[in-house]
Amino acid sequence: MKTKIKVLLISVLAFVLLLNLIQDEKQHMTTAYVSSTRSLSIKQNESLLLNKERLLDICKETNDMLSAAYEKGLQEEPGYWISTYPWFKLSCNQLVLSLQEDDRAARLNIDESTTSVEVTERAMDNDIFLYDNLSNRRMAKKLQKLKTGEKLRILAIGGSMTRGSVDNWKFPCEDVYQRAWPKKIQQVMEEKWGENSVEVINIALGGYNEDAWLSSMNFIVGYAPVDIILMESAVNDRGLYRTQKWDAERVAETSDVLLNLLMRIPGKPAVMSVELFTLSSSDKDDANTVCPGHVQFVNDPVLDFEQCFYCEFMWMPQTWRDTVRKKNSVARVSYRDAVWPVQSLPPNNLCQFWNGVNHPEVATHALVASTVVFHLFIIMETQEELATLSHDENAIITLPTVAMPDNACLEPTTSINAIQGNPIDQMNLPKDGSSCWIFRSDSRHKYGWICEFGMDGTTFGLSDSQTASSSRELMKGHKLNDYLTLKQEIHLGSDGKLIVTRLRSWDSRMAKADVWLSTQTGENVFEGDPVWTIDSSTDSDQAQRNVSIAVPWFTHIRKYHFKH
């Protein structure tokens, strides 16, 4: 019979001996991606009261730098700056809202009669503070590099939006990272401090959320020391209306651990959570899928009253993370609060601020960048006050302790990764046609080790005695054709963790793959011949969202016994 299979490996992080991966008994197209101390360390401090006249000056300087970067970009690299909507900048009130962390409803005197326009207009009615946390204190020290001529190093992590993916993009773009908001931050800052003053390293990967980054901590640590880490995950944190309770618990739990570990990376970087939101925009079908019975919309008078569809819970991921972010003394800049500060009061022109579903146009990236640059300016404005707090024994901030999660490893003995946009094969597979496995880009520059049958690939026939249903026996008997088997030598470490990260997708071709550890001759090294099945097909909820999420799988090798 003939069996269709597609397997794509992107990363393996392990303390093991040998990896083999083949199709399981289901006859589906298969894709697997292998791969005094305060607990709430954030508060309002009177010494960090911001002068409103200086706020207006800083706002103007931020927007002037953004305009200069935009004009230069249109001349030198228009494909990375053009948008279908008219170009505009955030108002000073909106930039101030991106900075604030208090109860907006109380501070802005919001009631049932308040409009979204009035919310923004009231942004500077009361005193405005920079909130005191360990990240802002660290940032104040790191930003001194800009004054001394040293290069400031910023690392950005996130999902496909942060990587630079754009829905329905019609303009030429060779490198998606060049149009993403982290790159815009670098370009805007260079307008003031010059070329080579700032290095923004964007390692965002499509489908990555907190779980996936926890399983890739060694990848992040490999860039240390860096001065600032920018983390975005709100886009991939959003699930469906009916799953939001579970999503809220997951986001809080995983963000707690990830933010804590990021704060402890060598070099003690400042960590900032860059908070976004999502919409369905003009895609009513998407809205009905995400929140059936709860779809809302606004009419944009500038765009001929075009309907902009959304679900109120799309606003929530930032809020789900807020308590643990404060607990771990992480800074925050909120594009969500800048343009949609109150959940029940979206502006009529909401879709102009987020033109897309999960991947808005370049103009949004530029606006997100302006909120981050504005925050950095505010830190520089309060450097002396933050330095004083850092040396005040009565204002010490101590990070809480969290246990290292099972799916994280900071110092692996073996780490094998396929990086989106990077055509380097870390496995160095043979290219003589002796194996179905090749290293190439699958889609959207997603490189991986791919074995594909059917579709545009190769159809391989198995004899009647070698049916898919008997594949487990074939593995134990070492009879499976070597053409189908990927083997990679990896080394055993003391922690005994095997971590495999694959992309779980709504694509109906995705199914399962089996992983086991063997000797060079193919014999399973453990008593009982354990074989682990990892599934790359998604659940129905994720399938309805039409998204792919990187999901780590792990096991503790030490609980198994080697054969003698």
C-alpha positions as a Python dict, from the first residue, in 0.01 Angstrom:
ca = {
    (1, 'M'): (0, 0, 0),
    (2, 'K'): (102, 363, -28),
    (3, 'T'): (129, 590, 272),
    (4, 'K'): (147, 967, 258),
    (5, 'I'): (374, 1134, 510),
    (6, 'K'): (525, 1475, 558),
    (7, 'V'): (759, 1537, 850),
    (8, 'L'): (929, 1868, 921),
    (9, 'L'): (1178, 1899, 1208),
    (10, 'I'): (1267, 2244, 1333),
    (11, 'S'): (1438, 2188, 1667),
    (12, 'V'): (1567, 1932, 1912),
    (13, 'L'): (1692, 2025, 2258),
    (14, 'A'): (1808, 1717, 2439),
    (15, 'F'): (2028, 1520, 2676),
    (16, 'V'): (2000, 1191, 2488),
    (17, 'L'): (2189, 956, 2256),
    (18, 'L'): (2018, 909, 1921),
    (19, 'L'): (1697, 1026, 1758),
    (20, 'N'): (1483, 842, 1505),
    (21, 'L'): (1155, 973, 1365),
    (22, 'I'): (904, 789, 1141),
    (23, 'Q'): (535, 793, 1058),
    (24, 'D'): (279, 641, 1293),
    (25, 'E'): (-4, 409, 1202),
    (26, 'K'): (-241, 684, 1083),
    (27, 'Q'): (-235, 721, 708),
    (28, 'H'): (-227, 1100, 703),
    (29, 'M'): (12, 1364, 584),
    (30, 'T'): (233, 1419, 890),
    (31, 'T'): (428, 1723, 998),
    (32, 'A'): (631, 1718, 1319),
    (33, 'Y'): (842, 2006, 1447),
    (34, 'V'): (1126, 1858, 1648),
    (35, 'S'): (1300, 2089, 1794),
    (36, 'S'): (1217, 4501, 5261),
    (37, 'T'): (1132, 4278, 4964),
    (38, 'R'): (809, 4321, 4768),
    (39, 'S'): (622, 4049, 4582),
    (40, 'L'): (447, 4304, 4361),
    (41, 'S'): (751, 4501, 4252),
    (42, 'I'): (582, 4794, 4086),
    (43, 'K'): (436, 5106, 4238),
    (44, 'Q'): (368, 5474, 4197),
    (45, 'N'): (660, 5676, 4339),
    (46, 'E'): (628, 6050, 4394),
    (47, 'S'): (987, 6103, 4279),
    (48, 'L'): (888, 5971, 3935),
    (49, 'L'): (615, 6229, 3876),
    (50, 'L'): (648, 6345, 3515),
    (51, 'N'): (640, 6709, 3411),
    (52, 'K'): (360, 6756, 3157),
    (53, 'E'): (546, 7017, 2954),
    (54, 'R'): (841, 6780, 2923),
    (55, 'L'): (601, 6502, 2826),
    (56, 'L'): (479, 6712, 2534),
    (57, 'D'): (838, 6785, 2431),
    (58, 'I'): (930, 6416, 2445),
    (59, 'C'): (617, 6324, 2252),
    (60, 'K'): (706, 6573, 1978),
    (61, 'E'): (1063, 6448, 1959),
    (62, 'T'): (945, 6087, 1936),
    (63, 'N'): (709, 6165, 1650),
    (64, 'D'): (965, 6385, 1472),
    (65, 'M'): (1213, 6097, 1481),
    (66, 'L'): (946, 5859, 1352),
    (67, 'S'): (862, 6096, 1065),
    (68, 'A'): (1229, 6129, 973),
    (69, 'A'): (1273, 5751, 970),
    (70, 'Y'): (958, 5715, 762),
    (71, 'E'): (1069, 5970, 501),
    (72, 'K'): (1411, 5810, 474),
    (73, 'G'): (1254, 5465, 451),
    (74, 'L'): (1025, 5569, 166),
    (75, 'Q'): (1329, 5686, -27),
    (76, 'E'): (1563, 5395, 47),
    (77, 'E'): (1339, 5091, 111),
    (78, 'P'): (973, 5173, 31),
    (79, 'G'): (862, 4808, 47),
    (80, 'Y'): (930, 4811, 421),
    (81, 'W'): (727, 5126, 492),
    (82, 'I'): (431, 5148, 250),
    (83, 'S'): (80, 5088, 385),
    (84, 'T'): (-263, 5099, 225),
    (85, 'Y'): (-401, 5333, 492),
    (86, 'P'): (-290, 5699, 516),
    (87, 'W'): (21, 5751, 726),
    (88, 'F'): (-34, 5902, 1072),
    (89, 'K'): (125, 5917, 1416),
    (90, 'L'): (-3, 5865, 1769),
    (91, 'S'): (-109, 6176, 1957),
    (92, 'C'): (70, 6281, 2275),
    (93, 'N'): (-229, 6166, 2478),
    (94, 'Q'): (-211, 5823, 2316),
    (95, 'L'): (161, 5793, 2389),
    (96, 'V'): (93, 5886, 2751),
    (97, 'L'): (-177, 5618, 2771),
    (98, 'S'): (78, 5361, 2649),
    (99, 'L'): (288, 5442, 2955),
    (100, 'Q'): (30, 5440, 3234),
    (101, 'E'): (-40, 5135, 3453),
    (102, 'D'): (-317, 5249, 3685),
    (103, 'D'): (-694, 5202, 3683),
    (104, 'R'): (-791, 5411, 3381),
    (105, 'A'): (-1164, 5396, 3453),
    (106, 'A'): (-1113, 5561, 3792),
    (107, 'R'): (-838, 5800, 3687),
    (108, 'L'): (-1016, 5921, 3374),
    (109, 'N'): (-1359, 5945, 3542),
    (110, 'I'): (-1520, 5705, 3294),
    (111, 'D'): (-1889, 5622, 3311),
    (112, 'E'): (-2155, 5488, 3075),
    (113, 'S'): (-2182, 5819, 2890),
    (114, 'T'): (-1808, 5849, 2818),
    (115, 'T'): (-1695, 5816, 2456),
    (116, 'S'): (-1367, 5672, 2329),
    (117, 'V'): (-1262, 6020, 2215),
    (118, 'E'): (-1318, 6159, 2566),
    (119, 'V'): (-1107, 5879, 2715),
    (120, 'T'): (-810, 5983, 2506),
    (121, 'E'): (-868, 6354, 2566),
    (122, 'R'): (-852, 6298, 2944),
    (123, 'A'): (-518, 6115, 2934),
    (124, 'M'): (-324, 6408, 3082),
    (125, 'D'): (-591, 6543, 3317),
    (126, 'N'): (-425, 6399, 3629),
    (127, 'D'): (-70, 6348, 3752),
    (128, 'I'): (134, 6113, 3535),
    (129, 'F'): (398, 5886, 3681),
    (130, 'L'): (661, 5648, 3556),
    (131, 'Y'): (600, 5340, 3766),
    (132, 'D'): (886, 5205, 3972),
    (133, 'N'): (1005, 4853, 3894),
    (134, 'L'): (1335, 4672, 3865),
    (135, 'S'): (1330, 4670, 3485),
    (136, 'N'): (1289, 5047, 3463),
    (137, 'R'): (1578, 5087, 3709),
    (138, 'R'): (1797, 4856, 3501),
    (139, 'M'): (1691, 5035, 3184),
    (140, 'A'): (1800, 5370, 3325),
    (141, 'K'): (2150, 5234, 3375),
    (142, 'K'): (2163, 5059, 3036),
    (143, 'L'): (2050, 5367, 2843),
    (144, 'Q'): (2353, 5560, 2966),
    (145, 'K'): (2535, 5385, 2681),
    (146, 'L'): (2365, 5619, 2436),
    (147, 'K'): (2526, 5915, 2613),
    (148, 'T'): (2873, 5761, 2623),
    (149, 'G'): (2876, 5639, 2264),
    (150, 'E'): (2852, 5267, 2346),
    (151, 'K'): (2622, 5048, 2140),
    (152, 'L'): (2289, 4961, 2302),
    (153, 'R'): (2188, 4598, 2241),
    (154, 'I'): (1818, 4511, 2237),
    (155, 'L'): (1678, 4160, 2188),
    (156, 'A'): (1319, 4111, 2066),
    (157, 'I'): (1124, 3787, 2103),
    (158, 'G'): (769, 3715, 1994),
    (159, 'G'): (555, 3548, 1731),
    (160, 'S'): (496, 3600, 1361),
    (161, 'M'): (362, 3953, 1405),
    (162, 'T'): (687, 4058, 1575),
    (163, 'R'): (877, 3868, 1305),
    (164, 'G'): (715, 4098, 1047),
    (165, 'S'): (445, 3886, 886),
    (166, 'V'): (166, 4092, 726),
    (167, 'D'): (-177, 3966, 616),
    (168, 'N'): (-252, 3999, 244),
    (169, 'W'): (63, 4201, 172),
    (170, 'K'): (83, 4337, -184),
    (171, 'F'): (418, 4515, -176),
    (172, 'P'): (763, 4359, -239),
    (173, 'C'): (953, 4259, 75),
    (174, 'E'): (1262, 4037, 68),
    (175, 'D'): (1317, 4024, 445),
    (176, 'V'): (1010, 4034, 670),
    (177, 'Y'): (1222, 4123, 974),
    (178, 'Q'): (1304, 4455, 806),
    (179, 'R'): (943, 4574, 824),
    (180, 'A'): (877, 4456, 1182),
    (181, 'W'): (843, 4693, 1478),
    (182, 'P'): (1179, 4595, 1637),
    (183, 'K'): (1359, 4712, 1322),
    (184, 'K'): (1153, 5033, 1328),
    (185, 'I'): (1274, 5097, 1684),
    (186, 'Q'): (1634, 5079, 1565),
    (187, 'Q'): (1567, 5305, 1268),
    (188, 'V'): (1384, 5565, 1478),
    (189, 'M'): (1653, 5570, 1749),
    (190, 'E'): (1928, 5608, 1489),
    (191, 'E'): (1768, 5937, 1385),
    (192, 'K'): (1886, 6082, 1718),
    (193, 'W'): (2193, 5882, 1813),
    (194, 'G'): (2329, 5790, 1470),
    (195, 'E'): (2397, 5467, 1285),
    (196, 'N'): (2548, 5182, 1486),
    (197, 'S'): (2430, 5339, 1812),
    (198, 'V'): (2162, 5073, 1858),
    (199, 'E'): (2151, 4706, 1761),
    (200, 'V'): (1807, 4547, 1772),
    (201, 'I'): (1826, 4168, 1733),
    (202, 'N'): (1491, 4022, 1632),
    (203, 'I'): (1464, 3646, 1691),
    (204, 'A'): (1084, 3628, 1682),
    (205, 'L'): (946, 3308, 1530),
    (206, 'G'): (608, 3231, 1379),
    (207, 'G'): (378, 3039, 1612),
    (208, 'Y'): (585, 3105, 1925),
    (209, 'N'): (417, 3185, 2256),
    (210, 'E'): (544, 3165, 2615),
    (211, 'D'): (560, 2784, 2619),
    (212, 'A'): (765, 2774, 2302),
    (213, 'W'): (1009, 3037, 2426),
    (214, 'L'): (1052, 2852, 2754),
    (215, 'S'): (1161, 2547, 2555),
    (216, 'S'): (1402, 2774, 2362),
    (217, 'M'): (1558, 2955, 2659),
    (218, 'N'): (1904, 2835, 2558),
    (219, 'F'): (1854, 3010, 2224),
    (220, 'I'): (1773, 3338, 2403),
    (221, 'V'): (2062, 3301, 2649),
    (222, 'G'): (2297, 3253, 2354),
    (223, 'Y'): (2259, 3624, 2275),
    (224, 'A'): (2354, 3737, 2627),
    (225, 'P'): (2457, 3983, 2740),
    (226, 'V'): (2197, 4221, 2601),
    (227, 'D'): (2078, 4542, 2760),
    (228, 'I'): (1703, 4519, 2701),
    (229, 'I'): (1471, 4231, 2612),
    (230, 'L'): (1141, 4316, 2443),
    (231, 'M'): (880, 4039, 2466),
    (232, 'E'): (555, 4024, 2267),
    (233, 'S'): (312, 3736, 2295),
    (234, 'A'): (-37, 3888, 2311),
    (235, 'V'): (-119, 3795, 1951),
    (236, 'N'): (-55, 3423, 1998),
    (237, 'D'): (-204, 3429, 2349),
    (238, 'R'): (-551, 3496, 2215),
    (239, 'G'): (-765, 3186, 2173),
    (240, 'L'): (-1139, 3163, 2122),
    (241, 'Y'): (-1421, 3322, 2318),
    (242, 'R'): (-1516, 2990, 2475),
    (243, 'T'): (-1156, 2905, 2572),
    (244, 'Q'): (-1066, 3239, 2728),
    (245, 'K'): (-1081, 3114, 3089),
    (246, 'W'): (-829, 2840, 3009),
    (247, 'D'): (-621, 3082, 2800),
    (248, 'A'): (-610, 3331, 3087),
    (249, 'E'): (-478, 3066, 3327),
    (250, 'R'): (-220, 2942, 3077),
    (251, 'V'): (-93, 3291, 2994),
    (252, 'A'): (-58, 3385, 3361),
    (253, 'E'): (123, 3062, 3450),
    (254, 'T'): (367, 3055, 3159),
    (255, 'S'): (431, 3431, 3160),
    (256, 'D'): (520, 3414, 3529),
    (257, 'V'): (800, 3166, 3463),
    (258, 'L'): (924, 3313, 3135),
    (259, 'L'): (943, 3673, 3259),
    (260, 'N'): (1123, 3561, 3574),
    (261, 'L'): (1383, 3366, 3376),
    (262, 'L'): (1435, 3654, 3132),
    (263, 'M'): (1507, 3885, 3426),
    (264, 'R'): (1776, 3640, 3546),
    (265, 'I'): (1963, 3603, 3217),
    (266, 'P'): (2339, 3678, 3242),
    (267, 'G'): (2397, 4051, 3223),
    (268, 'K'): (2073, 4131, 3409),
    (269, 'P'): (1882, 4285, 3119),
    (270, 'A'): (1585, 4514, 3157),
    (271, 'V'): (1275, 4329, 3037),
    (272, 'M'): (978, 4503, 2878),
    (273, 'S'): (649, 4342, 2779),
    (274, 'V'): (521, 4501, 2457),
    (275, 'E'): (144, 4461, 2475),
    (276, 'L'): (-74, 4442, 2165),
    (277, 'F'): (-422, 4317, 2071),
    (278, 'T'): (-586, 4157, 1768),
    (279, 'L'): (-893, 4221, 1554),
    (280, 'S'): (-1090, 4051, 1282),
    (281, 'S'): (-1083, 4380, 1088),
    (282, 'S'): (-1303, 4348, 779),
    (283, 'D'): (-1313, 3966, 805),
    (284, 'K'): (-1657, 3897, 952),
    (285, 'D'): (-1615, 3521, 904),
    (286, 'D'): (-1308, 3527, 1127),
    (287, 'A'): (-1501, 3712, 1396),
    (288, 'N'): (-1790, 3465, 1380),
    (289, 'T'): (-1542, 3179, 1418),
    (290, 'V'): (-1359, 3334, 1712),
    (291, 'C'): (-1658, 3460, 1911),
    (292, 'P'): (-1988, 3338, 1765),
    (293, 'G'): (-2277, 3534, 1909),
    (294, 'H'): (-2046, 3799, 2054),
    (295, 'V'): (-1922, 3977, 1741),
    (296, 'Q'): (-1915, 4356, 1753),
    (297, 'F'): (-1805, 4622, 1507),
    (298, 'V'): (-1737, 4992, 1470),
    (299, 'N'): (-1788, 5203, 1158),
    (300, 'D'): (-1492, 5410, 1040),
    (301, 'P'): (-1617, 5743, 896),
    (302, 'V'): (-1281, 5810, 733),
    (303, 'L'): (-1304, 5484, 536),
    (304, 'D'): (-1659, 5527, 404),
    (305, 'F'): (-1800, 5376, 724),
    (306, 'E'): (-1629, 5043, 661),
    (307, 'Q'): (-1716, 4789, 930),
    (308, 'C'): (-1433, 4685, 1161),
    (309, 'F'): (-1515, 4357, 1339),
    (310, 'Y'): (-1381, 4262, 1680),
    (311, 'C'): (-1456, 4060, 1994),
    (312, 'E'): (-1410, 4233, 2327),
    (313, 'F'): (-1199, 3948, 2466),
    (314, 'M'): (-935, 4019, 2195),
    (315, 'W'): (-840, 4305, 2427),
    (316, 'M'): (-764, 4073, 2722),
    (317, 'P'): (-421, 3900, 2687),
    (318, 'Q'): (-236, 4199, 2836),
    (319, 'T'): (-468, 4191, 3137),
    (320, 'W'): (-420, 3815, 3182),
    (321, 'R'): (-46, 3875, 3218),
    (322, 'D'): (-59, 4193, 3425),
    (323, 'T'): (-35, 4052, 3778),
    (324, 'V'): (261, 3821, 3708),
    (325, 'R'): (435, 4094, 3508),
    (326, 'K'): (420, 4322, 3811),
    (327, 'K'): (523, 4035, 4038),
    (328, 'N'): (841, 3988, 3834),
    (329, 'S'): (908, 4363, 3818),
    (330, 'V'): (892, 4376, 3439),
    (331, 'A'): (832, 4703, 3254),
    (332, 'R'): (544, 4741, 3012),
    (333, 'V'): (453, 4951, 2713),
    (334, 'S'): (100, 4909, 2581),
    (335, 'Y'): (4, 4982, 2224),
    (336, 'R'): (-336, 4844, 2323),
    (337, 'D'): (-385, 5112, 2587),
    (338, 'A'): (-260, 5381, 2351),
    (339, 'V'): (-532, 5321, 2092),
    (340, 'W'): (-799, 5113, 2273),
    (341, 'P'): (-760, 5204, 2642),
    (342, 'V'): (-1103, 5092, 2762),
    (343, 'Q'): (-1232, 4750, 2655),
    (344, 'S'): (-1593, 4859, 2607),
    (345, 'L'): (-1501, 5179, 2419),
    (346, 'P'): (-1307, 5102, 2101),
    (347, 'P'): (-1248, 5404, 1874),
    (348, 'N'): (-1440, 5424, 1546),
    (349, 'N'): (-1112, 5416, 1353),
    (350, 'L'): (-990, 5103, 1536),
    (351, 'C'): (-899, 4922, 1213),
    (352, 'Q'): (-668, 5204, 1109),
    (353, 'F'): (-457, 5119, 1414),
    (354, 'W'): (-461, 4745, 1332),
    (355, 'N'): (-527, 4680, 964),
    (356, 'G'): (-526, 4301, 956),
    (357, 'V'): (-618, 4001, 1169),
    (358, 'N'): (-309, 3861, 1342),
    (359, 'H'): (-61, 4041, 1115),
    (360, 'P'): (-135, 4412, 1065),
    (361, 'E'): (27, 4635, 805),
    (362, 'V'): (359, 4816, 838),
    (363, 'A'): (200, 5137, 970),
    (364, 'T'): (101, 4950, 1286),
    (365, 'H'): (460, 4833, 1333),
    (366, 'A'): (579, 5194, 1313),
    (367, 'L'): (323, 5304, 1573),
    (368, 'V'): (418, 5019, 1808),
    (369, 'A'): (782, 5124, 1773),
    (370, 'S'): (693, 5481, 1868),
    (371, 'T'): (541, 5365, 2200),
    (372, 'V'): (862, 5180, 2289),
    (373, 'V'): (1086, 5473, 2193),
    (374, 'F'): (864, 5708, 2395),
    (375, 'H'): (905, 5484, 2700),
    (376, 'L'): (1284, 5482, 2657),
    (377, 'F'): (1283, 5862, 2642),
    (378, 'I'): (1083, 5877, 2965),
    (379, 'I'): (1337, 5646, 3132),
    (380, 'M'): (1618, 5878, 3025),
    (381, 'E'): (1421, 6173, 3161),
    (382, 'T'): (1406, 6007, 3504),
    (383, 'Q'): (1752, 5846, 3511),
    (384, 'E'): (1870, 6029, 3823),
    (385, 'E'): (1557, 5946, 4020),
    (386, 'L'): (1573, 5578, 3918),
    (387, 'A'): (1943, 5564, 4010),
    (388, 'T'): (1863, 5705, 4354),
    (389, 'L'): (1594, 5441, 4408),
    (390, 'S'): (1837, 5168, 4301),
    (391, 'H'): (2073, 5265, 4586),
    (392, 'D'): (1804, 5320, 4849),
    (393, 'E'): (1810, 5034, 5102),
    (394, 'N'): (1447, 5103, 5184),
    (395, 'A'): (1343, 5061, 4821),
    (396, 'I'): (1512, 4730, 4738),
    (397, 'I'): (1328, 4514, 4485),
    (398, 'T'): (1399, 4140, 4497),
    (399, 'L'): (1281, 3900, 4230),
    (400, 'P'): (1066, 3607, 4344),
    (401, 'T'): (1206, 3259, 4290),
    (402, 'V'): (1050, 3021, 4040),
    (403, 'A'): (1140, 2660, 3969),
    (404, 'M'): (1294, 2576, 3633),
    (405, 'P'): (1009, 2429, 3427),
    (406, 'D'): (1042, 2085, 3272),
    (407, 'N'): (1034, 2222, 2919),
    (408, 'A'): (1321, 2468, 2973),
    (409, 'C'): (1697, 2417, 2968),
    (410, 'L'): (1960, 2692, 2987),
    (411, 'E'): (2272, 2483, 2918),
    (412, 'P'): (2189, 2188, 2690),
    (413, 'T'): (2456, 1938, 2595),
    (414, 'T'): (2302, 1922, 2247),
    (415, 'S'): (2089, 2185, 2078),
    (416, 'I'): (1973, 2146, 1718),
    (417, 'N'): (1759, 2420, 1568),
    (418, 'A'): (1612, 2521, 1237),
    (419, 'I'): (1563, 2897, 1238),
    (420, 'Q'): (1305, 3075, 1025),
    (421, 'G'): (1478, 3273, 755),
    (422, 'N'): (1813, 3099, 816),
    (423, 'P'): (1911, 2841, 549),
    (424, 'I'): (2189, 2682, 759),
    (425, 'D'): (2144, 2306, 813),
    (426, 'Q'): (2272, 2230, 1163),
    (427, 'M'): (2238, 1857, 1095),
    (428, 'N'): (2437, 1875, 772),
    (429, 'L'): (2221, 1610, 605),
    (430, 'P'): (2362, 1419, 307),
    (431, 'K'): (2257, 1552, -31),
    (432, 'D'): (2316, 1234, -231),
    (433, 'G'): (1950, 1124, -242),
    (434, 'S'): (2004, 839, 4),
    (435, 'S'): (1737, 981, 237),
    (436, 'C'): (1401, 1143, 189),
    (437, 'W'): (1509, 1403, 444),
    (438, 'I'): (1620, 1739, 311),
    (439, 'F'): (1670, 2078, 471),
    (440, 'R'): (1465, 2347, 301),
    (441, 'S'): (1202, 2615, 350),
    (442, 'D'): (849, 2482, 390),
    (443, 'S'): (651, 2807, 375),
    (444, 'R'): (710, 3170, 471),
    (445, 'H'): (1083, 3101, 508),
    (446, 'K'): (1017, 2831, 771),
    (447, 'Y'): (1324, 2614, 730),
    (448, 'G'): (1330, 2261, 860),
    (449, 'W'): (1430, 1901, 801),
    (450, 'I'): (1155, 1774, 575),
    (451, 'C'): (1052, 1429, 457),
    (452, 'E'): (747, 1460, 235),
    (453, 'F'): (537, 1198, 56),
    (454, 'G'): (253, 1272, -179),
    (455, 'M'): (143, 1620, -279),
    (456, 'D'): (449, 1774, -448),
    (457, 'G'): (683, 1523, -290),
    (458, 'T'): (757, 1154, -348),
    (459, 'T'): (524, 857, -308),
    (460, 'F'): (690, 563, -138),
    (461, 'G'): (531, 218, -149),
    (462, 'L'): (533, -13, 153),
    (463, 'S'): (478, -385, 110),
    (464, 'D'): (164, -548, 250),
    (465, 'S'): (363, -678, 543),
    (466, 'Q'): (490, -331, 619),
    (467, 'T'): (162, -147, 658),
    (468, 'A'): (131, 171, 858),
    (469, 'S'): (-67, -16, 1124),
    (470, 'S'): (236, -234, 1200),
    (471, 'S'): (485, 53, 1210),
    (472, 'R'): (559, 10, 1581),
    (473, 'E'): (665, -351, 1526),
    (474, 'L'): (878, -237, 1234),
    (475, 'M'): (1053, 12, 1460),
    (476, 'K'): (1125, -248, 1723),
    (477, 'G'): (1245, -490, 1459),
    (478, 'H'): (1453, -226, 1282),
    (479, 'K'): (1300, -321, 944),
    (480, 'L'): (1186, 21, 833),
    (481, 'N'): (1360, 142, 523),
    (482, 'D'): (1654, 364, 610),
    (483, 'Y'): (1530, 604, 344),
    (484, 'L'): (1251, 711, 580),
    (485, 'T'): (1455, 740, 899),
    (486, 'L'): (1633, 1047, 1027),
    (487, 'K'): (1915, 978, 1271),
    (488, 'Q'): (2113, 1238, 1460),
    (489, 'E'): (2372, 1177, 1730),
    (490, 'I'): (2311, 1377, 2044),
    (491, 'H'): (2474, 1358, 2385),
    (492, 'L'): (2353, 1259, 2730),
    (493, 'G'): (2353, 1518, 3009),
    (494, 'S'): (2298, 1501, 3383),
    (495, 'D'): (1946, 1650, 3382),
    (496, 'G'): (1819, 1385, 3143),
    (497, 'K'): (1573, 1603, 2951),
    (498, 'L'): (1458, 1551, 2596),
    (499, 'I'): (1269, 1851, 2456),
    (500, 'V'): (1106, 1843, 2115),
    (501, 'T'): (925, 2148, 1977),
    (502, 'R'): (703, 2114, 1673),
    (503, 'L'): (446, 2335, 1508),
    (504, 'R'): (90, 2223, 1573),
    (505, 'S'): (-126, 2334, 1285),
    (506, 'W'): (-486, 2334, 1171),
    (507, 'D'): (-370, 2186, 838),
    (508, 'S'): (-549, 1852, 787),
    (509, 'R'): (-224, 1691, 668),
    (510, 'M'): (-72, 1715, 1014),
    (511, 'A'): (-73, 1395, 1217),
    (512, 'K'): (173, 1213, 1443),
    (513, 'A'): (535, 1102, 1449),
    (514, 'D'): (716, 854, 1673),
    (515, 'V'): (1046, 926, 1847),
    (516, 'W'): (1275, 678, 2016),
    (517, 'L'): (1638, 650, 2123),
    (518, 'S'): (1860, 389, 1972),
    (519, 'T'): (2212, 269, 1919),
    (520, 'Q'): (2387, 313, 1586),
    (521, 'T'): (2251, -25, 1481),
    (522, 'G'): (1891, 81, 1551),
    (523, 'E'): (1830, -104, 1879),
    (524, 'N'): (1622, 85, 2134),
    (525, 'V'): (1855, 175, 2423),
    (526, 'F'): (1596, 146, 2702),
    (527, 'E'): (1430, -150, 2865),
    (528, 'G'): (1077, -197, 2738),
    (529, 'D'): (1163, -28, 2406),
    (530, 'P'): (973, 297, 2480),
    (531, 'V'): (851, 496, 2181),
    (532, 'W'): (707, 845, 2225),
    (533, 'T'): (438, 975, 1993),
    (534, 'I'): (422, 1348, 1930),
    (535, 'D'): (122, 1496, 1758),
    (536, 'S'): (140, 1789, 1517),
    (537, 'S'): (-230, 1798, 1440),
    (538, 'T'): (-420, 2053, 1642),
    (539, 'D'): (-735, 2046, 1847),
    (540, 'S'): (-1061, 2172, 1703),
    (541, 'D'): (-1037, 2508, 1880),
    (542, 'Q'): (-703, 2594, 1725),
    (543, 'A'): (-820, 2457, 1391),
    (544, 'Q'): (-1107, 2704, 1393),
    (545, 'R'): (-857, 2987, 1445),
    (546, 'N'): (-650, 2880, 1142),
    (547, 'V'): (-325, 2930, 1334),
    (548, 'S'): (-10, 2729, 1392),
    (549, 'I'): (145, 2733, 1739),
    (550, 'A'): (485, 2594, 1835),
    (551, 'V'): (430, 2344, 2118),
    (552, 'P'): (710, 2179, 2319),
    (553, 'W'): (701, 1813, 2416),
    (554, 'F'): (940, 1679, 2679),
    (555, 'T'): (1030, 1368, 2874),
    (556, 'H'): (1272, 1284, 3154),
    (557, 'I'): (1517, 1023, 3028),
    (558, 'R'): (1639, 939, 3379),
    (559, 'K'): (1317, 754, 3463),
    (560, 'Y'): (1405, 489, 3204),
    (561, 'H'): (1662, 211, 3246),
    (562, 'F'): (1931, 140, 2990),
    (563, 'K'): (1967, -209, 2855),
    (564, 'H'): (2278, -391, 2966),
}
